[in-house]
Amino acid sequence: MSTVPDHLRYTAEHEWVSVSDGITRVGITEYAAEQLGDIVYVQLPESGAAVTAGEPCGELESTKSVSDLYAPVSGEVVDVNPAVVDDPAVVNNDPFGEGWLFTVRVDGDPDGLLDADEYTALIQEDGE
Amino acid sequence: MGTDIRRTPLHDVHERLGAKFTDFAGWQMPLRYTGDVAEHTAVRTGAGLFDLTHMGEILLSGPQAGQALDYALVGHASAIGVGRARYTMICADDGGILDDLIVYRTGEQDYMVVANASNAALVAGELVDRAEDFDTEVRDASTDYALIAVQGPNAVSLLAPLTPTDLSTVKYYASYPTTVAGRPALLARTGYTGEDGFELFVAPDDAEAVWTAVADSGEILPCGLSCRDTLRLEAGMPLYGNELTTELTPYAAGLGRVVKLDKPSDFVGRAALAKAAGETPARKLVGLVTESRRAPRHGYPVVDPADGARIGEVTSGAPSPTLGHPVAMAYVDADRAVPGSALAVDIRGTITPVDVVELPFYRRSS
């Protein structure tokens, strides 16, 4: 059973977000990292780019497959995590911590996100 | 296709080991346990343990078992020595590949045909039909066997204490009836990883005891289907459904050597294959390497870097854990298939330079 921290919010595409003072930090969930297998390449949006909730904004490549990375919120990318570009294994090893991907400046509270219970139910349906 | 998902007799073992599962050809199979790269590396540098029970085993026995297979397959089964094995194929009348197989001759009048999981039922049905006029019994014995593979440079030293057979005398592509961990097993020096190794055909009820004994015999990682794919890709081994399809003859797949046109008897597909033998295939299977970190993958177009014209298609591709860069196999127009040629692959909209190289990408040091 994958960890689903209570303090984060989630999308059905397996991203997590944490909101603090209008800056949203984004990553992929432990469940997503486990499904992908060993991640070997991460392509992230650039700082300053505009991203739109639900739209692809990068990709994650593992030995087995490639997955689009979807923006969980709309806004301007403030920062990207160079550590995961240099060493994508960080995403597998610490998806909710050192393996964060990028931050976005959002206006107001983003909507349409799942809480931990809702996301847990979703991945259980996925057949974990 | 039924909706019942089949589980191997090792399913509980895999669950205890924390396997991630995948549905494959109607079976729930372990995809990975620890991680793809760790499992891949274990097979290249030490040893890995695989559950391959989803493969199909079809037995032929009787006075004309060999002749029946000579007619049914493109290879010369009756010329295989007792105890030896051959890589071969079963083709349709039009020469298209129905499956690639390993045929083990286990006795004067006994053969075991091992088929890919996704084709096992089709192959069994074809063998029954094609053997109809021969004095042989054909039986789909897939449920009689669990198949456990031990692959890697340490396979001999790990298995040796568990079997009375002197493994140093077991030839490549040969099989021996013996015991492993005290259980009856057909032990074969075959595999699909590019490494030395063994495949153990055992009774389903013995699978857990044999698996556990091998797992406990030293440093060996349980390995899933995911790393199996990158291992065979590095070794340049074709995968049915990727490099081999009904649309291709063995000649078109670069494997014309498996077709024994000179065998004395007729066989299914002979006329079409004799014709194909004299033709130059329009496309050739090649290896591609790239310095990009994005891998060419199955189905991506191979294009001319000068004008973007489509000149081929990737059949398999992945980042190579051993080599540290992506590798791919692709069919490309024959005049562009020369090693050293600079081509490109359209990787999700980005034209990415690739170089044609000889297969395999990886060859173990002997």
Interface residues (C-beta under 8 A of the other chain):
Chain A: E34 Q35 G37 D38 V40 Y41 Q43 E59 E61 S62 T63 K64 V66 N92
Chain B: K20 L31 R32 G35 D36 V37 A38 H40 S226 C227 D229 T230 R293 R294 A295 R297 A318 P319 P321 R348
